[in-house]
Amino acid sequence: MLASLVLSVSPLQSAADAPISFPMAVSAALDQAGANRKELERVLHHYAADPLKFKAACFLIANMPAHKTQSFYWADSLGREVPFDEFAFPDFKTAVSHFNGLSKKQPLHPVIVTRQDLRTLSASYLIDNIDKAFEYKDKPWTKHLPFDWFCEYLLPYRFMSEPWSEWRTSYKEAFIEHSKLLAGVSVKQACSSMCEVLRKWFFNTWVVQQDKTEPAFLSPAQILFRRQGACEDMANWGGYLFRAMGIATTIDYTPAWATSTGSHFWNVAFGEHGEAIPFVMGSDDTPNRFYVHREPSKVLRVTYSLQPNTLAARLPAEEIPEGHLKASNYLDVTRDYWRVADIAVKLDQETPTNDIAYVSVLNGLTWRLAWWGSVNEGKAVFTDLCCGAVYLPMVFENQKMVPAAYPCLLRKDKSLQLLKPDETQLRSVSLAQQDKFLLFRPGKKYRLYYWQNQWRPVGVKIARGSDPLTFERVPANALLLLVPEYSEGKERPFTVDDTGKREWW
């Protein structure tokens, strides 16, 4: 991104300042800033005599169209805001107790508020952030970085869409007793040591509550105050902490597991030789122990800069399904973590007008968006998909995701099997218990389905102890799903071959 920032320039002049020149990408961003344009121009003038910091300021402003804050407020049943400030209480436990009292008096619901960074960030906030980042420019953990890496992974003031607040000083001071002991060690050792010593500092609420009640990321200040949050907040905590220490850091994440339920976020630091060092801050997944232990649908790396190969760089937002593909600041790094392959699939649906198709994975008994691909002459090509998973090709029509082909099983050896059920070849399938995957509850009902453009029922059986459940008239070559009456939405699909062998996906 930095290379493109120096190709063309546009003049900037105010009554009080001499004219300066800056990249056209900055000019385009300023044109979107509305009344906040003057704040951003103040930043540029502030660094006019410092070429390197000026270049850094240009980088932040030019790529700012990718960034926003999503916060929320609580409202009553009439939509009226109910003021609540958790920082008014001595600790989070007391704040929760007070909020529970409010919510018992009247039903409350969150209302999301979205604000674009271009239209809200102050000059003083950006200047403070730039100056504090540059304090580490030539320090041991940072001096090896190319300048564009410094701008990408240490300079930025945010990671996701969390509410912005000051964090470089507050995080440095909060953890100085630990970080000051790490002078002279490598980046990897520093990350490992902080992971170990702060292993119990933050509580991941996913352990007890897998559905978030609050619809936004926590702010840096909220993380310090609460010391708990969802997986993505835990990753943000690690990101703030290491950037405050002067270590270039970002977040990698899988938007949906391909063979399990939920998603996952983790930290990535960059070592002395530019190597990526993944870990989960505050957990046992230290740099020496971290690995991706199941198939991800995709692994994306958060960048600050706009990336030209994203779908958002190709299509307008209204033509993209809701979810991670609307973002314009990420890199696909799946192949850094898992064996991948490209697949080409003939679509059953008409080619979309924008020549884009999608693949989804079954996650939480829902087909969740994973990736996109280009369509040419009715055939969609999807790149770098994780091997060992089932993908459902889909198209986005009338603001809805519609199945566009049969499920595709991409095996670990990179072979591709189209799971088109053969309804002319019906057979008996016996399903036995299997540790970690399927344990029967006596007296409970189990429904078997197969996928044929939707989940179609095969039959219902009642468990009799640990005896296998046998279903008749099951189509061959089908993707199957067994759902008990007590389902929590975690069931996995499977296939059964001609020999009766079952494989979970």
N, C-alpha and C positions, 0 to 999 in steps of 0.2 A: 504493500500500500504506500509506503514512503516514497518509492520510486515514482509513482504517479503524481505525488504531491508537488514535484518540482518541475513538471513538464510545462506548465503554463501559469501565468500570474495575472492578478488583477489588482489595481491600485486601491488603497484605502486611505482616506484622508478626512480629518475632522478639523474644525476651526482651531483647535489647540495643538494639533500634532502635525509633524511633517508627514508627507505621503510615504507609505510603505507598500511593498508588493507582497502578495501571498498567492497560493495556488488557487486555481479556479474551483477545485473541490471545496475549498473553504468559502469561497464566494457563494457557491450554490447552497452550502449549509446556512450561511448567514441570511440568505434570502428566505429561508424557512423559519427563522428565529422570531419573527414578529417583533413585538415590543422589547424582547430580550436581546435584540441585536446589539444594542449599545454595550451591554454587559460583556458579550463575547469580544467585541471590538476593543474594549478596555484591556482584555487579556493580551490581545495581539500587540497593542501599543506598549503594554508593560514590558514585553520582551523584545521590542524592536531592536535594541542594541545588543541582545544576546542571541546569536544565531542558532545555537543548539536548543535552547529553551523555546525560542520562537518556532523552530521546526517541530518541537514536541507539542506546543500549543496548537499549531496547525493540524497536526495529526489528530489530536483529541477533537477539535471542532469539525474537521472534515468528515470524520466518522461518527459524529454525534447523532446523525439522523437514524442510526440503528438502535438508539438507546432511549429508554423511557423508565419512569418510575410507576409502579403499580402499588397503590396503598388502598386502604379501605377505612370506612367509618361504620359504626353500628347505628342502625335505624330501627324505629318501632314499626308496628303494623301499618301506620299511616305514612311511612317513608320519612318521618322526621328524624333528624340526627339526634342521637343520644350521646352527649359528651362523655368520653372516658379516656383518662390518661394514666396508663399503667405506671409511668415514672413518678406519679404523685404518691406512690406507696413505697414503703421501705424495702420491699422485696416482692418477687413475682408471686409467691404463694399468697401473700396478703392481697395483691392486686386481683388474683383469680377469685379469691373469696368474695371480694367486693363486687366483682363483675357478676358472679353467680347470684348474688343478692339482687342486683339490678335485673337480671334476666328472669328471675322468678316473679318479679312484679309485672313484667310485660315481655312478650316474645320479642326477641331482637334478631336481626339478620344483618350480615355484612353487605355493604355497598362499595363496589370497587371504583376507585378513582385513578385514572391514567393521566400522567403528565409527561410531555416530551421534554427530554433534557435540554434540547435547543432553546426551549421557551421558558425554562425555569432556573437553570443553574446560574449562580451569581459569579461575577468576576473574582471576588475574594475567595470563594470556595475553590475555583479552578487554580488560581495562583498559588494558594496554600498547598494544594495537592501536588502541583508541578514542582514547587520548591522542595517539598519534603521528599518526593521521589528522587530528585537530583542529588540529595544528600548521600545517596547510595551509589551514584553513577560510577564512581571509581573505587568502590569498596571491594574486598576480596570475592564476595559472593556474586558480584554484578559486573566487575570490570571486564570479564571475558565475553560479555554479551555483545553481539552486534547492536548497533543503535536501534534498528527496527525491532529487534527482540525486546530491548529495553522498553520501547514505546508500547509494544503489544502486551507484555506480560508483567511489567512492574509499574509503569506510569499510570495506567487507567485507574479511575476512581471507583469503578464498579465492576461486578461480574455478570449478574443477571438483571432482573428488573426490580431489585430491592429498593426501598426508599433510601435516598442518599443522606448521609450525615458524616460528620468528621470521624475518621477512624485511624488514621496513621499515627497520631500521637496517643490517642486513648488505648489502642491495642499495644503499642510499643511499651507504654507505661504499665499496662495491666500484666504483661508477661515478661517484664525486664529481668526479674529475678532468675528466670530460667534461661532466657536468650543470652544474657551477658556471660554465661558460662561456656558458650559455644565458639568463642573467638578462636580462629585458626583451624577449625574443623571443616571438612568438606560439606557441600550442600546436602548430599545424601545423609551424612552423619547428623547434620543439624536437624533435618526433617525427622530422622529416626528418633533422635533424642527428645524432640518436642512431642512427638507422638507418644512416646513412652511416659514422659513425666506428666503429660496432660491427658492421659488416657481416660480418666474419670471426671474431667472438668465439665464436659458437655454431655447431656443425656439425649440420645436419639429417640424421639417420641414415636418413631415408626414401630418400635418394639411393642408398644401398648396400644397405639392408635394409628392404623394404617390409612385412615381417611382424614385429611386436614380439615379442621373446622374454620380456619382462617384462610382466605383465598389469595394471599400474597406472601412473598418472601419476607422474612424478618429483616429489619434494618440492622446495620452494624451495632447501633446502640442497644437495640432490643436483644441481640444475641448476647452481648456482655451482661445485660440485666437479667435475662431469663436463664441463661446457661442450659438451654434445652431448645429443641426444635426438630423439624423434619430433616431428612437426609440432605436435601439441598441447602438448608440453613447451616448444617454441620460443615458442608463443603465451603460455603461462603465464609464461615468462621475461620477455617484453615487458610483460605485465600487471603483474608484481611491480615491475619496474624503474620504469615510469611512475607507478604509484601511490606508490612510495617517493619519487619526485620531486615528488609533489603534483599529478599530472595524472589527472583522472578517465578511467578506461580500463576496457574490458571485452573480451570475445572474441566474435566472430561465427564461425560455422562452417557448413559444409555436411556433413551426416552421410553423404552419398554423392553423388558426381558422377552426374548423369543421363546423360551421354554419354561417360563415361570410367570409369576404375578408381580406387578409393580415396575418401578424404574430404579435407577441408582445414580448417585453423583459421587465423585471423588476428586481429590486434588492431584495436580501434576506440577512439580517443580522442575527447573531446568538446571542441570549440573554444569560443571566447569567446562565440559566439552560439548555443551548443547544437548546432551542426552536428556530425554524425558524420564522423570522419576515419579511414578504414580504411588499414591498412598491414600489412606483415609485418615484424616486428622482425628485424634482422640479415640482411636480404636486399635485393635490388634493387627489391622492391616497396614503395618509399617512398610517403608520402602523395601525392607528385606523379606517381607512376608506377603506383600500384595500380589494378587492375581485375580483375573476375572474368572470366576468359578462356574459360570454357566453361560449359555449362548445369549449374547446381546442382539437385539434387532439391528442396532447400529451403535457405534460409539462416536460421539461428536465432541470436538474440542472448542470451548468457548474462546473466541477472540474478541478484541475490542473493535478491530477494523472491519469494515464491510468486505465481504468475500465475493469475488466475481462468479464463483461456481455454485452458489446457492440457488435454490429455486426462486427465492425472493428477488434475486437479481434478474430473473428471467420473466416472471409473471407478476401482475398486480396483485395486491394482497387479497382482493375479493375472489380471485380465482384459485386460491390456495386453501386447502382444508385447515380447520382450526388445529393448532398444535405447534410443534417445534419447527416445522418447515416454513412457517411464516417469518422466522428469524433470518437475518441476513449476515450474521457474524458468527460463523462456526466453520470448522474444518472437519471432514470425514476422516477419522483416524482408526476405523474399525480394524484395518489390516495390521495395526500395531498390537492388537490384543488377541486376534482370533484368525483362524484359517478362513479365507473368504473366496468367493467366486462370483463371476458375472453370470446372469441368466437371461435368456431371451424367451419371451412367452407370446404366443399368438393370442390376441384378445378376442373374446366372443362378442363384446360390445363394439359399437361403431367407434372409430377413432375420434377421440376428443378434439374439439376445434383448436385447442392449444397444444396438441400433440404431447400431452403429459399423462402418464398413468402412475399408479402408486402400488406399493405392497404393504400389507398389514400383517400383524402377528396376533395370534390368539393369546390374550392376556387378561385375566380376570373375567373369563367367559365372554369377552368382547374383542372384536377385531380392531386392534389399535394401530394407528398409522405408524409406519416405520420409515419408509423411504420413497423416492420417486424415480422415474425413468422416462426417457424419451421414447416416443412411438413413431415408427416409420413403417409405412405400408401395413398397418395393422399389427405390427409386432413391437412389443415393449421390451426394452433392454434395461435391466437393473444392475448396477455395478456394486462390487464389493459387499455382497450379502454374506452374512455369517453362515458357515456350513453347519449342518446338524439341526436344521429348523424347518418349519413349514411356513410358507408365505402365501397370502391370498392376494392376487392382483385385483386392483380396483380402479375405478375412475370416479372423478368428482363431477357430478351432474346435478344441476339445480340445487346447489349447496348441500348435496348429500353424497356420501360415499356409496358406490354401487359395485357389487362384485362383477369382475370383467373377464374372469377365466377360472378354471378349476384350481384348487390349492396346489402349490408346487412344493414338493419335498426336496430340499437341497441337502443331500447326504454329506457325511463327513469326508467322503472321498471325492466330493465335488460333482458326483453324478446327480442328475435331476430326474425326478419321477413325478409325472402329472397324476394327481389323485382324482381321476374321473371315475366315479362309481359305475360299476358294470351291473346294471339292474336286470340283465338277462342271466347273470350268474349269481344266484342267491345261495347262501350256504349257512351252516350252523357254526356259531362262534361261541366258544366256552371261555369265560373270563374268570381266572383264578385270582386270589389275593396276591399282593406283592408288597413286600416291605417298602415303606417310604412313599409308595405310590397309591396303593389301594388296600384298605382294610375294611372288611364288611362289618356292618352292625346288624345283628340278628333282628329280624322283623321290620327292617327299613326297606323302602322301595328304591329301586335303581332303574333309571330310564336310559336306554341306549339310543343314540342319534347318529346319523351319518350326514355329511355335508353334500348337498346338492342345491347350490345357490342359496341355501339356508339350512338350518339344522332340522332335518326331517326325522320323525320318531320311527324307531324300529319296534320297540316294545318295552314293557315294564316287568321287572322281576322283583321278588321279595327275598331278601337274604335269609338263608337257613343255616345259621352258624357260619362256619368257614368254607362251606361247600361252594364250588364254582357256580357262576351264573351262566346259564346257557341261553342264547338268543338264536331264534331261527330267522331265515329269510334276510340275511344280512348281505348287502351287495359287496362283491369283491372289489378290491382296489379302492376302497373308500376311506376317507378320513373319519374316524369314529370318536365319539365322546360319551362317556358314562357319567351321568349326573345323579347323585343321591338326593333324596328329599330334604336332607339337612345341609345342602350345599352352601359353602361360604364363598363360592366363586373362584376356587383355586384349582378346579379340575383341569387336567391336561388332556389334549387329544392324543390319539394313538392310531396305529395301523396294525393290521393282522395279515400276515402273508399266507400263501397257499398251504404252508406247513402248520399253520396255527400259531406261529411265533408273533408275539406282540411287542411293539416298539413304541415307547412314549416320546412325545415331541412337545 
